[in-house]
Amino acid sequence: MGYRAMQLACYCGQAPERILEVGFTSDRHMVVHFWCAACNRVLFISRSLDECGLACPPPDAEAQTQSAADDARFLQSLGIAVAE
Ligand SMILES: [Zn+2]
């Protein structure tokens, strides 16, 4: 499974030293609440479900191949031929 860290930065360009809170809104947005120590500012970053999807790394090709092979073995065990 691939993993990509969410890039957080203040308006001043500094990455936050710590995240205060991660939450969700009633309109299905993820919100990250963090503190910028460089300029003493509290910041909120909001992401919609679609934006979260776009931020995800592409599916792991090796995992997909393995999964397809597992599926083929399972189907063959049921007597169903799988085209290669
Ligand atoms: Zn800042």
PDB file of the backbone (N, CA, C, O) and the ligand in Angstrom, with CONECT records:
HET     ZN  A 101       1
ATOM      1  N   MET A   1       0.843  -1.191   0.000  1.00  0.00           N
ATOM      2  CA  MET A   1       0.000   0.000   0.000  1.00  0.00           C
ATOM      3  C   MET A   1       0.879   1.241   0.000  1.00  0.00           C
ATOM      4  O   MET A   1       1.769   1.384   0.838  1.00  0.00           O
ATOM      5  N   GLY A   2       0.622   2.130  -0.940  1.00  0.00           N
ATOM      6  CA  GLY A   2       1.386   3.370  -0.995  1.00  0.00           C
ATOM      7  C   GLY A   2       0.929   4.346   0.070  1.00  0.00           C
ATOM      8  O   GLY A   2      -0.180   4.255   0.597  1.00  0.00           O
ATOM      9  N   TYR A   3       1.786   5.249   0.360  1.00  0.00           N
ATOM     10  CA  TYR A   3       1.487   6.248   1.381  1.00  0.00           C
ATOM     11  C   TYR A   3       2.108   7.567   0.977  1.00  0.00           C
ATOM     12  O   TYR A   3       3.246   7.610   0.511  1.00  0.00           O
ATOM     13  N   ARG A   4       1.367   8.634   1.152  1.00  0.00           N
ATOM     14  CA  ARG A   4       1.897   9.958   0.841  1.00  0.00           C
ATOM     15  C   ARG A   4       1.511  10.888   1.988  1.00  0.00           C
ATOM     16  O   ARG A   4       0.334  11.012   2.327  1.00  0.00           O
ATOM     17  N   ALA A   5       2.493  11.528   2.572  1.00  0.00           N
ATOM     18  CA  ALA A   5       2.220  12.456   3.677  1.00  0.00           C
ATOM     19  C   ALA A   5       1.531  13.697   3.132  1.00  0.00           C
ATOM     20  O   ALA A   5       1.831  14.164   2.033  1.00  0.00           O
ATOM     21  N   MET A   6       0.605  14.219   3.920  1.00  0.00           N
ATOM     22  CA  MET A   6      -0.088  15.451   3.554  1.00  0.00           C
ATOM     23  C   MET A   6       0.871  16.615   3.798  1.00  0.00           C
ATOM     24  O   MET A   6       1.467  16.723   4.870  1.00  0.00           O
ATOM     25  N   GLN A   7       1.015  17.474   2.810  1.00  0.00           N
ATOM     26  CA  GLN A   7       1.925  18.605   2.947  1.00  0.00           C
ATOM     27  C   GLN A   7       1.188  19.762   3.609  1.00  0.00           C
ATOM     28  O   GLN A   7       0.196  20.261   3.077  1.00  0.00           O
ATOM     29  N   LEU A   8       1.670  20.180   4.755  1.00  0.00           N
ATOM     30  CA  LEU A   8       1.061  21.295   5.472  1.00  0.00           C
ATOM     31  C   LEU A   8       2.076  22.421   5.546  1.00  0.00           C
ATOM     32  O   LEU A   8       3.251  22.194   5.832  1.00  0.00           O
ATOM     33  N   ALA A   9       1.620  23.622   5.289  1.00  0.00           N
ATOM     34  CA  ALA A   9       2.503  24.779   5.432  1.00  0.00           C
ATOM     35  C   ALA A   9       1.663  25.999   5.776  1.00  0.00           C
ATOM     36  O   ALA A   9       0.527  26.144   5.324  1.00  0.00           O
ATOM     37  N   CYS A  10       2.237  26.851   6.567  1.00  0.00           N
ATOM     38  CA  CYS A  10       1.625  28.126   6.935  1.00  0.00           C
ATOM     39  C   CYS A  10       1.747  29.091   5.751  1.00  0.00           C
ATOM     40  O   CYS A  10       2.466  28.815   4.791  1.00  0.00           O
ATOM     41  N   TYR A  11       1.054  30.201   5.823  1.00  0.00           N
ATOM     42  CA  TYR A  11       1.191  31.241   4.793  1.00  0.00           C
ATOM     43  C   TYR A  11       2.629  31.745   4.727  1.00  0.00           C
ATOM     44  O   TYR A  11       3.093  32.191   3.678  1.00  0.00           O
ATOM     45  N   CYS A  12       3.336  31.669   5.867  1.00  0.00           N
ATOM     46  CA  CYS A  12       4.723  32.153   5.903  1.00  0.00           C
ATOM     47  C   CYS A  12       5.693  31.149   5.288  1.00  0.00           C
ATOM     48  O   CYS A  12       6.875  31.450   5.126  1.00  0.00           O
ATOM     49  N   GLY A  13       5.201  29.956   4.945  1.00  0.00           N
ATOM     50  CA  GLY A  13       6.048  28.959   4.311  1.00  0.00           C
ATOM     51  C   GLY A  13       6.582  27.897   5.256  1.00  0.00           C
ATOM     52  O   GLY A  13       7.122  26.884   4.810  1.00  0.00           O
ATOM     53  N   GLN A  14       6.438  28.117   6.561  1.00  0.00           N
ATOM     54  CA  GLN A  14       6.949  27.157   7.540  1.00  0.00           C
ATOM     55  C   GLN A  14       6.020  25.953   7.656  1.00  0.00           C
ATOM     56  O   GLN A  14       4.797  26.094   7.622  1.00  0.00           O
ATOM     57  N   ALA A  15       6.614  24.765   7.792  1.00  0.00           N
ATOM     58  CA  ALA A  15       5.825  23.568   8.095  1.00  0.00           C
ATOM     59  C   ALA A  15       5.496  23.601   9.585  1.00  0.00           C
ATOM     60  O   ALA A  15       6.323  24.037  10.385  1.00  0.00           O
ATOM     61  N   PRO A  16       4.310  23.150   9.970  1.00  0.00           N
ATOM     62  CA  PRO A  16       3.955  23.187  11.392  1.00  0.00           C
ATOM     63  C   PRO A  16       4.810  22.225  12.212  1.00  0.00           C
ATOM     64  O   PRO A  16       5.158  21.137  11.753  1.00  0.00           O
ATOM     65  N   GLU A  17       5.142  22.646  13.432  1.00  0.00           N
ATOM     66  CA  GLU A  17       5.890  21.759  14.322  1.00  0.00           C
ATOM     67  C   GLU A  17       4.987  20.675  14.873  1.00  0.00           C
ATOM     68  O   GLU A  17       5.422  19.549  15.112  1.00  0.00           O
ATOM     69  N   ARG A  18       3.729  21.024  15.070  1.00  0.00           N
ATOM     70  CA  ARG A  18       2.805  20.009  15.531  1.00  0.00           C
ATOM     71  C   ARG A  18       1.386  20.301  15.063  1.00  0.00           C
ATOM     72  O   ARG A  18       0.983  21.450  14.877  1.00  0.00           O
ATOM     73  N   ILE A  19       0.653  19.218  14.881  1.00  0.00           N
ATOM     74  CA  ILE A  19      -0.751  19.300  14.506  1.00  0.00           C
ATOM     75  C   ILE A  19      -1.560  19.267  15.793  1.00  0.00           C
ATOM     76  O   ILE A  19      -1.329  18.420  16.655  1.00  0.00           O
ATOM     77  N   LEU A  20      -2.497  20.179  15.921  1.00  0.00           N
ATOM     78  CA  LEU A  20      -3.298  20.253  17.141  1.00  0.00           C
ATOM     79  C   LEU A  20      -4.469  19.279  17.105  1.00  0.00           C
ATOM     80  O   LEU A  20      -4.823  18.678  18.120  1.00  0.00           O
ATOM     81  N   GLU A  21      -5.058  19.133  15.936  1.00  0.00           N
ATOM     82  CA  GLU A  21      -6.301  18.367  15.847  1.00  0.00           C
ATOM     83  C   GLU A  21      -6.588  18.019  14.396  1.00  0.00           C
ATOM     84  O   GLU A  21      -6.260  18.787  13.492  1.00  0.00           O
ATOM     85  N   VAL A  22      -7.198  16.867  14.175  1.00  0.00           N
ATOM     86  CA  VAL A  22      -7.726  16.507  12.858  1.00  0.00           C
ATOM     87  C   VAL A  22      -9.195  16.172  13.066  1.00  0.00           C
ATOM     88  O   VAL A  22      -9.536  15.412  13.972  1.00  0.00           O
ATOM     89  N   GLY A  23     -10.062  16.728  12.239  1.00  0.00           N
ATOM     90  CA  GLY A  23     -11.489  16.486  12.421  1.00  0.00           C
ATOM     91  C   GLY A  23     -12.240  16.498  11.110  1.00  0.00           C
ATOM     92  O   GLY A  23     -11.650  16.612  10.036  1.00  0.00           O
ATOM     93  N   PHE A  24     -13.550  16.379  11.215  1.00  0.00           N
ATOM     94  CA  PHE A  24     -14.420  16.313  10.046  1.00  0.00           C
ATOM     95  C   PHE A  24     -15.603  17.246  10.238  1.00  0.00           C
ATOM     96  O   PHE A  24     -16.110  17.404  11.349  1.00  0.00           O
ATOM     97  N   THR A  25     -16.038  17.860   9.149  1.00  0.00           N
ATOM     98  CA  THR A  25     -17.160  18.794   9.242  1.00  0.00           C
ATOM     99  C   THR A  25     -18.456  18.103   8.843  1.00  0.00           C
ATOM    100  O   THR A  25     -18.442  16.993   8.313  1.00  0.00           O
ATOM    101  N   SER A  26     -19.575  18.771   9.104  1.00  0.00           N
ATOM    102  CA  SER A  26     -20.884  18.205   8.758  1.00  0.00           C
ATOM    103  C   SER A  26     -21.081  18.145   7.241  1.00  0.00           C
ATOM    104  O   SER A  26     -21.945  17.410   6.763  1.00  0.00           O
ATOM    105  N   ASP A  27     -20.289  18.910   6.476  1.00  0.00           N
ATOM    106  CA  ASP A  27     -20.403  18.810   5.012  1.00  0.00           C
ATOM    107  C   ASP A  27     -19.276  17.963   4.422  1.00  0.00           C
ATOM    108  O   ASP A  27     -18.848  18.180   3.288  1.00  0.00           O
ATOM    109  N   ARG A  28     -18.801  16.990   5.214  1.00  0.00           N
ATOM    110  CA  ARG A  28     -17.888  15.934   4.754  1.00  0.00           C
ATOM    111  C   ARG A  28     -16.535  16.470   4.283  1.00  0.00           C
ATOM    112  O   ARG A  28     -16.009  16.020   3.265  1.00  0.00           O
ATOM    113  N   HIS A  29     -15.992  17.397   4.994  1.00  0.00           N
ATOM    114  CA  HIS A  29     -14.631  17.862   4.744  1.00  0.00           C
ATOM    115  C   HIS A  29     -13.751  17.398   5.903  1.00  0.00           C
ATOM    116  O   HIS A  29     -14.190  17.325   7.050  1.00  0.00           O
ATOM    117  N   MET A  30     -12.506  17.089   5.575  1.00  0.00           N
ATOM    118  CA  MET A  30     -11.521  16.819   6.620  1.00  0.00           C
ATOM    119  C   MET A  30     -10.840  18.142   6.949  1.00  0.00           C
ATOM    120  O   MET A  30     -10.503  18.914   6.051  1.00  0.00           O
ATOM    121  N   VAL A  31     -10.640  18.396   8.228  1.00  0.00           N
ATOM    122  CA  VAL A  31     -10.014  19.652   8.654  1.00  0.00           C
ATOM    123  C   VAL A  31      -8.790  19.322   9.514  1.00  0.00           C
ATOM    124  O   VAL A  31      -8.859  18.516  10.441  1.00  0.00           O
ATOM    125  N   VAL A  32      -7.680  19.963   9.183  1.00  0.00           N
ATOM    126  CA  VAL A  32      -6.465  19.832   9.992  1.00  0.00           C
ATOM    127  C   VAL A  32      -6.201  21.179  10.640  1.00  0.00           C
ATOM    128  O   VAL A  32      -6.177  22.213   9.972  1.00  0.00           O
ATOM    129  N   HIS A  33      -6.004  21.153  11.943  1.00  0.00           N
ATOM    130  CA  HIS A  33      -5.862  22.345  12.750  1.00  0.00           C
ATOM    131  C   HIS A  33      -4.430  22.330  13.287  1.00  0.00           C
ATOM    132  O   HIS A  33      -4.049  21.422  14.025  1.00  0.00           O
ATOM    133  N   PHE A  34      -3.653  23.323  12.920  1.00  0.00           N
ATOM    134  CA  PHE A  34      -2.256  23.310  13.376  1.00  0.00           C
ATOM    135  C   PHE A  34      -1.788  24.693  13.768  1.00  0.00           C
ATOM    136  O   PHE A  34      -2.436  25.706  13.507  1.00  0.00           O
ATOM    137  N   TRP A  35      -0.656  24.688  14.392  1.00  0.00           N
ATOM    138  CA  TRP A  35      -0.071  25.888  14.964  1.00  0.00           C
ATOM    139  C   TRP A  35       1.242  26.184  14.267  1.00  0.00           C
ATOM    140  O   TRP A  35       2.086  25.298  14.132  1.00  0.00           O
ATOM    141  N   CYS A  36       1.430  27.435  13.816  1.00  0.00           N
ATOM    142  CA  CYS A  36       2.713  27.826  13.240  1.00  0.00           C
ATOM    143  C   CYS A  36       3.504  28.566  14.316  1.00  0.00           C
ATOM    144  O   CYS A  36       3.117  29.651  14.752  1.00  0.00           O
ATOM    145  N   ALA A  37       4.607  27.969  14.733  1.00  0.00           N
ATOM    146  CA  ALA A  37       5.434  28.576  15.785  1.00  0.00           C
ATOM    147  C   ALA A  37       6.212  29.770  15.243  1.00  0.00           C
ATOM    148  O   ALA A  37       6.596  30.659  16.004  1.00  0.00           O
ATOM    149  N   ALA A  38       6.449  29.796  13.919  1.00  0.00           N
ATOM    150  CA  ALA A  38       7.236  30.884  13.337  1.00  0.00           C
ATOM    151  C   ALA A  38       6.496  32.208  13.410  1.00  0.00           C
ATOM    152  O   ALA A  38       7.108  33.245  13.666  1.00  0.00           O
ATOM    153  N   CYS A  39       5.184  32.188  13.189  1.00  0.00           N
ATOM    154  CA  CYS A  39       4.435  33.457  13.218  1.00  0.00           C
ATOM    155  C   CYS A  39       3.284  33.419  14.228  1.00  0.00           C
ATOM    156  O   CYS A  39       2.378  34.251  14.162  1.00  0.00           O
ATOM    157  N   ASN A  40       3.311  32.471  15.153  1.00  0.00           N
ATOM    158  CA  ASN A  40       2.311  32.400  16.226  1.00  0.00           C
ATOM    159  C   ASN A  40       0.892  32.509  15.687  1.00  0.00           C
ATOM    160  O   ASN A  40       0.115  33.367  16.105  1.00  0.00           O
ATOM    161  N   ARG A  41       0.573  31.631  14.758  1.00  0.00           N
ATOM    162  CA  ARG A  41      -0.738  31.684  14.129  1.00  0.00           C
ATOM    163  C   ARG A  41      -1.376  30.295  14.145  1.00  0.00           C
ATOM    164  O   ARG A  41      -0.712  29.284  13.918  1.00  0.00           O
ATOM    165  N   VAL A  42      -2.670  30.273  14.418  1.00  0.00           N
ATOM    166  CA  VAL A  42      -3.436  29.027  14.326  1.00  0.00           C
ATOM    167  C   VAL A  42      -3.989  28.935  12.916  1.00  0.00           C
ATOM    168  O   VAL A  42      -4.549  29.901  12.398  1.00  0.00           O
ATOM    169  N   LEU A  43      -3.834  27.779  12.296  1.00  0.00           N
ATOM    170  CA  LEU A  43      -4.309  27.604  10.919  1.00  0.00           C
ATOM    171  C   LEU A  43      -5.215  26.394  10.802  1.00  0.00           C
ATOM    172  O   LEU A  43      -5.063  25.412  11.528  1.00  0.00           O
ATOM    173  N   PHE A  44      -6.153  26.478   9.881  1.00  0.00           N
ATOM    174  CA  PHE A  44      -7.039  25.360   9.555  1.00  0.00           C
ATOM    175  C   PHE A  44      -6.894  25.088   8.064  1.00  0.00           C
ATOM    176  O   PHE A  44      -6.926  26.008   7.248  1.00  0.00           O
ATOM    177  N   ILE A  45      -6.737  23.823   7.722  1.00  0.00           N
ATOM    178  CA  ILE A  45      -6.740  23.433   6.310  1.00  0.00           C
ATOM    179  C   ILE A  45      -7.906  22.474   6.126  1.00  0.00           C
ATOM    180  O   ILE A  45      -8.064  21.524   6.894  1.00  0.00           O
ATOM    181  N   SER A  46      -8.715  22.720   5.119  1.00  0.00           N
ATOM    182  CA  SER A  46      -9.907  21.921   4.868  1.00  0.00           C
ATOM    183  C   SER A  46      -9.761  21.216   3.522  1.00  0.00           C
ATOM    184  O   SER A  46      -9.314  21.818   2.546  1.00  0.00           O
ATOM    185  N   ARG A  47     -10.142  19.932   3.473  1.00  0.00           N
ATOM    186  CA  ARG A  47     -10.075  19.161   2.229  1.00  0.00           C
ATOM    187  C   ARG A  47     -11.394  18.416   2.028  1.00  0.00           C
ATOM    188  O   ARG A  47     -11.900  17.770   2.946  1.00  0.00           O
ATOM    189  N   SER A  48     -11.941  18.514   0.820  1.00  0.00           N
ATOM    190  CA  SER A  48     -13.150  17.751   0.500  1.00  0.00           C
ATOM    191  C   SER A  48     -12.762  16.293   0.243  1.00  0.00           C
ATOM    192  O   SER A  48     -11.581  15.972   0.109  1.00  0.00           O
ATOM    193  N   LEU A  49     -13.764  15.415   0.176  1.00  0.00           N
ATOM    194  CA  LEU A  49     -13.491  14.002  -0.133  1.00  0.00           C
ATOM    195  C   LEU A  49     -12.784  13.877  -1.477  1.00  0.00           C
ATOM    196  O   LEU A  49     -11.855  13.081  -1.621  1.00  0.00           O
ATOM    197  N   ASP A  50     -13.227  14.670  -2.474  1.00  0.00           N
ATOM    198  CA  ASP A  50     -12.598  14.619  -3.796  1.00  0.00           C
ATOM    199  C   ASP A  50     -11.137  15.055  -3.728  1.00  0.00           C
ATOM    200  O   ASP A  50     -10.266  14.456  -4.358  1.00  0.00           O
ATOM    201  N   GLU A  51     -10.886  16.109  -2.952  1.00  0.00           N
ATOM    202  CA  GLU A  51      -9.501  16.579  -2.814  1.00  0.00           C
ATOM    203  C   GLU A  51      -8.650  15.532  -2.103  1.00  0.00           C
ATOM    204  O   GLU A  51      -7.479  15.356  -2.438  1.00  0.00           O
ATOM    205  N   CYS A  52      -9.229  14.833  -1.124  1.00  0.00           N
ATOM    206  CA  CYS A  52      -8.489  13.758  -0.447  1.00  0.00           C
ATOM    207  C   CYS A  52      -8.161  12.654  -1.454  1.00  0.00           C
ATOM    208  O   CYS A  52      -7.054  12.115  -1.457  1.00  0.00           O
ATOM    209  N   GLY A  53      -9.139  12.325  -2.311  1.00  0.00           N
ATOM    210  CA  GLY A  53      -8.917  11.288  -3.324  1.00  0.00           C
ATOM    211  C   GLY A  53      -7.793  11.667  -4.276  1.00  0.00           C
ATOM    212  O   GLY A  53      -6.966  10.830  -4.637  1.00  0.00           O
ATOM    213  N   LEU A  54      -7.769  12.936  -4.682  1.00  0.00           N
ATOM    214  CA  LEU A  54      -6.727  13.404  -5.604  1.00  0.00           C
ATOM    215  C   LEU A  54      -5.351  13.391  -4.951  1.00  0.00           C
ATOM    216  O   LEU A  54      -4.337  13.240  -5.633  1.00  0.00           O
ATOM    217  N   ALA A  55      -5.316  13.550  -3.622  1.00  0.00           N
ATOM    218  CA  ALA A  55      -4.042  13.601  -2.902  1.00  0.00           C
ATOM    219  C   ALA A  55      -3.465  12.200  -2.666  1.00  0.00           C
ATOM    220  O   ALA A  55      -2.296  12.061  -2.307  1.00  0.00           O
ATOM    221  N   CYS A  56      -4.290  11.164  -2.869  1.00  0.00           N
ATOM    222  CA  CYS A  56      -3.815   9.795  -2.628  1.00  0.00           C
ATOM    223  C   CYS A  56      -2.803   9.388  -3.692  1.00  0.00           C
ATOM    224  O   CYS A  56      -2.948   9.782  -4.850  1.00  0.00           O
ATOM    225  N   PRO A  57      -1.782   8.610  -3.334  1.00  0.00           N
ATOM    226  CA  PRO A  57      -0.844   8.111  -4.341  1.00  0.00           C
ATOM    227  C   PRO A  57      -1.552   7.112  -5.247  1.00  0.00           C
ATOM    228  O   PRO A  57      -2.578   6.553  -4.861  1.00  0.00           O
ATOM    229  N   PRO A  58      -1.015   6.877  -6.458  1.00  0.00           N
ATOM    230  CA  PRO A  58      -1.648   5.892  -7.346  1.00  0.00           C
ATOM    231  C   PRO A  58      -1.605   4.505  -6.714  1.00  0.00           C
ATOM    232  O   PRO A  58      -0.745   4.233  -5.876  1.00  0.00           O
ATOM    233  N   PRO A  59      -2.534   3.622  -7.113  1.00  0.00           N
ATOM    234  CA  PRO A  59      -2.547   2.274  -6.535  1.00  0.00           C
ATOM    235  C   PRO A  59      -1.214   1.570  -6.751  1.00  0.00           C
ATOM    236  O   PRO A  59      -0.553   1.755  -7.773  1.00  0.00           O
ATOM    237  N   ASP A  60      -0.841   0.768  -5.781  1.00  0.00           N
ATOM    238  CA  ASP A  60       0.405   0.012  -5.834  1.00  0.00           C
ATOM    239  C   ASP A  60       0.278  -1.070  -6.896  1.00  0.00           C
ATOM    240  O   ASP A  60      -0.527  -1.990  -6.748  1.00  0.00           O
ATOM    241  N   ALA A  61       1.081  -0.970  -7.992  1.00  0.00           N
ATOM    242  CA  ALA A  61       0.970  -1.913  -9.113  1.00  0.00           C
ATOM    243  C   ALA A  61       1.277  -3.333  -8.669  1.00  0.00           C
ATOM    244  O   ALA A  61       0.628  -4.279  -9.117  1.00  0.00           O
ATOM    245  N   GLU A  62       2.268  -3.489  -7.787  1.00  0.00           N
ATOM    246  CA  GLU A  62       2.645  -4.838  -7.339  1.00  0.00           C
ATOM    247  C   GLU A  62       1.510  -5.473  -6.537  1.00  0.00           C
ATOM    248  O   GLU A  62       1.216  -6.657  -6.696  1.00  0.00           O
ATOM    249  N   ALA A  63       0.879  -4.680  -5.681  1.00  0.00           N
ATOM    250  CA  ALA A  63      -0.228  -5.190  -4.874  1.00  0.00           C
ATOM    251  C   ALA A  63      -1.396  -5.583  -5.764  1.00  0.00           C
ATOM    252  O   ALA A  63      -2.084  -6.570  -5.507  1.00  0.00           O
ATOM    253  N   GLN A  64      -1.614  -4.784  -6.835  1.00  0.00           N
ATOM    254  CA  GLN A  64      -2.713  -5.107  -7.746  1.00  0.00           C
ATOM    255  C   GLN A  64      -2.453  -6.413  -8.473  1.00  0.00           C
ATOM    256  O   GLN A  64      -3.356  -7.235  -8.627  1.00  0.00           O
ATOM    257  N   THR A  65      -1.196  -6.611  -8.928  1.00  0.00           N
ATOM    258  CA  THR A  65      -0.841  -7.834  -9.623  1.00  0.00           C
ATOM    259  C   THR A  65      -1.027  -9.031  -8.699  1.00  0.00           C
ATOM    260  O   THR A  65      -1.568 -10.061  -9.100  1.00  0.00           O
ATOM    261  N   GLN A  66      -0.567  -8.880  -7.447  1.00  0.00           N
ATOM    262  CA  GLN A  66      -0.701  -9.952  -6.463  1.00  0.00           C
ATOM    263  C   GLN A  66      -2.170 -10.258  -6.220  1.00  0.00           C
ATOM    264  O   GLN A  66      -2.566 -11.420  -6.133  1.00  0.00           O
ATOM    265  N   SER A  67      -2.966  -9.215  -6.111  1.00  0.00           N
ATOM    266  CA  SER A  67      -4.394  -9.373  -5.869  1.00  0.00           C
ATOM    267  C   SER A  67      -5.063 -10.100  -7.032  1.00  0.00           C
ATOM    268  O   SER A  67      -5.907 -10.971  -6.822  1.00  0.00           O
ATOM    269  N   ALA A  68      -4.683  -9.738  -8.269  1.00  0.00           N
ATOM    270  CA  ALA A  68      -5.254 -10.387  -9.449  1.00  0.00           C
ATOM    271  C   ALA A  68      -4.875 -11.865  -9.475  1.00  0.00           C
ATOM    272  O   ALA A  68      -5.695 -12.707  -9.840  1.00  0.00           O
ATOM    273  N   ALA A  69      -3.633 -12.187  -9.089  1.00  0.00           N
ATOM    274  CA  ALA A  69      -3.179 -13.579  -9.057  1.00  0.00           C
ATOM    275  C   ALA A  69      -3.962 -14.362  -7.998  1.00  0.00           C
ATOM    276  O   ALA A  69      -4.359 -15.504  -8.227  1.00  0.00           O
ATOM    277  N   ASP A  70      -4.179 -13.734  -6.841  1.00  0.00           N
ATOM    278  CA  ASP A  70      -4.968 -14.375  -5.787  1.00  0.00           C
ATOM    279  C   ASP A  70      -6.396 -14.624  -6.255  1.00  0.00           C
ATOM    280  O   ASP A  70      -6.973 -15.680  -5.994  1.00  0.00           O
ATOM    281  N   ASP A  71      -6.963 -13.630  -6.956  1.00  0.00           N
ATOM    282  CA  ASP A  71      -8.328 -13.771  -7.469  1.00  0.00           C
ATOM    283  C   ASP A  71      -8.406 -14.924  -8.462  1.00  0.00           C
ATOM    284  O   ASP A  71      -9.343 -15.722  -8.438  1.00  0.00           O
ATOM    285  N   ALA A  72      -7.382 -14.998  -9.355  1.00  0.00           N
ATOM    286  CA  ALA A  72      -7.369 -16.050 -10.372  1.00  0.00           C
ATOM    287  C   ALA A  72      -7.298 -17.428  -9.716  1.00  0.00           C
ATOM    288  O   ALA A  72      -8.000 -18.355 -10.120  1.00  0.00           O
ATOM    289  N   ARG A  73      -6.425 -17.555  -8.679  1.00  0.00           N
ATOM    290  CA  ARG A  73      -6.312 -18.836  -7.963  1.00  0.00           C
ATOM    291  C   ARG A  73      -7.638 -19.213  -7.312  1.00  0.00           C
ATOM    292  O   ARG A  73      -8.046 -20.374  -7.342  1.00  0.00           O
ATOM    293  N   PHE A  74      -8.303 -18.233  -6.727  1.00  0.00           N
ATOM    294  CA  PHE A  74      -9.573 -18.489  -6.067  1.00  0.00           C
ATOM    295  C   PHE A  74     -10.619 -18.963  -7.082  1.00  0.00           C
ATOM    296  O   PHE A  74     -11.345 -19.927  -6.840  1.00  0.00           O
ATOM    297  N   LEU A  75     -10.680 -18.263  -8.225  1.00  0.00           N
ATOM    298  CA  LEU A  75     -11.663 -18.633  -9.250  1.00  0.00           C
ATOM    299  C   LEU A  75     -11.363 -20.016  -9.811  1.00  0.00           C
ATOM    300  O   LEU A  75     -12.277 -20.799 -10.073  1.00  0.00           O
ATOM    301  N   GLN A  76     -10.048 -20.321  -9.998  1.00  0.00           N
ATOM    302  CA  GLN A  76      -9.671 -21.642 -10.512  1.00  0.00           C
ATOM    303  C   GLN A  76     -10.052 -22.728  -9.513  1.00  0.00           C
ATOM    304  O   GLN A  76     -10.430 -23.834  -9.901  1.00  0.00           O
ATOM    305  N   SER A  77      -9.949 -22.404  -8.209  1.00  0.00           N
ATOM    306  CA  SER A  77     -10.325 -23.396  -7.183  1.00  0.00           C
ATOM    307  C   SER A  77     -11.822 -23.689  -7.246  1.00  0.00           C
ATOM    308  O   SER A  77     -12.269 -24.736  -6.777  1.00  0.00           O
ATOM    309  N   LEU A  78     -12.593 -22.777  -7.821  1.00  0.00           N
ATOM    310  CA  LEU A  78     -14.034 -22.989  -7.984  1.00  0.00           C
ATOM    311  C   LEU A  78     -14.336 -23.634  -9.343  1.00  0.00           C
ATOM    312  O   LEU A  78     -15.488 -23.932  -9.658  1.00  0.00           O
ATOM    313  N   GLY A  79     -13.271 -23.846 -10.149  1.00  0.00           N
ATOM    314  CA  GLY A  79     -13.459 -24.462 -11.454  1.00  0.00           C
ATOM    315  C   GLY A  79     -13.745 -23.454 -12.543  1.00  0.00           C
ATOM    316  O   GLY A  79     -14.213 -23.824 -13.620  1.00  0.00           O
ATOM    317  N   ILE A  80     -13.476 -22.204 -12.287  1.00  0.00           N
ATOM    318  CA  ILE A  80     -13.708 -21.152 -13.281  1.00  0.00           C
ATOM    319  C   ILE A  80     -12.369 -20.787 -13.916  1.00  0.00           C
ATOM    320  O   ILE A  80     -11.432 -20.390 -13.223  1.00  0.00           O
ATOM    321  N   ALA A  81     -12.286 -20.927 -15.255  1.00  0.00           N
ATOM    322  CA  ALA A  81     -11.047 -20.613 -15.957  1.00  0.00           C
ATOM    323  C   ALA A  81     -10.885 -19.108 -16.055  1.00  0.00           C
ATOM    324  O   ALA A  81     -11.849 -18.372 -16.269  1.00  0.00           O
ATOM    325  N   VAL A  82      -9.652 -18.670 -15.894  1.00  0.00           N
ATOM    326  CA  VAL A  82      -9.365 -17.241 -15.974  1.00  0.00           C
ATOM    327  C   VAL A  82      -8.403 -17.010 -17.133  1.00  0.00           C
ATOM    328  O   VAL A  82      -7.337 -17.624 -17.184  1.00  0.00           O
ATOM    329  N   ALA A  83      -8.766 -16.138 -18.056  1.00  0.00           N
ATOM    330  CA  ALA A  83      -7.898 -15.814 -19.181  1.00  0.00           C
ATOM    331  C   ALA A  83      -6.686 -15.053 -18.654  1.00  0.00           C
ATOM    332  O   ALA A  83      -6.813 -14.146 -17.832  1.00  0.00           O
ATOM    333  N   GLU A  84      -5.501 -15.442 -19.144  1.00  0.00           N
ATOM    334  CA  GLU A  84      -4.263 -14.761 -18.695  1.00  0.00           C
ATOM    335  C   GLU A  84      -4.120 -13.430 -19.394  1.00  0.00           C
ATOM    336  O   GLU A  84      -3.151 -12.709 -19.156  1.00  0.00           O
TER     337      GLU A  84
HETATM  338 ZN    ZN A 101       3.655  30.902   9.868  1.00  0.00          ZN2+
END
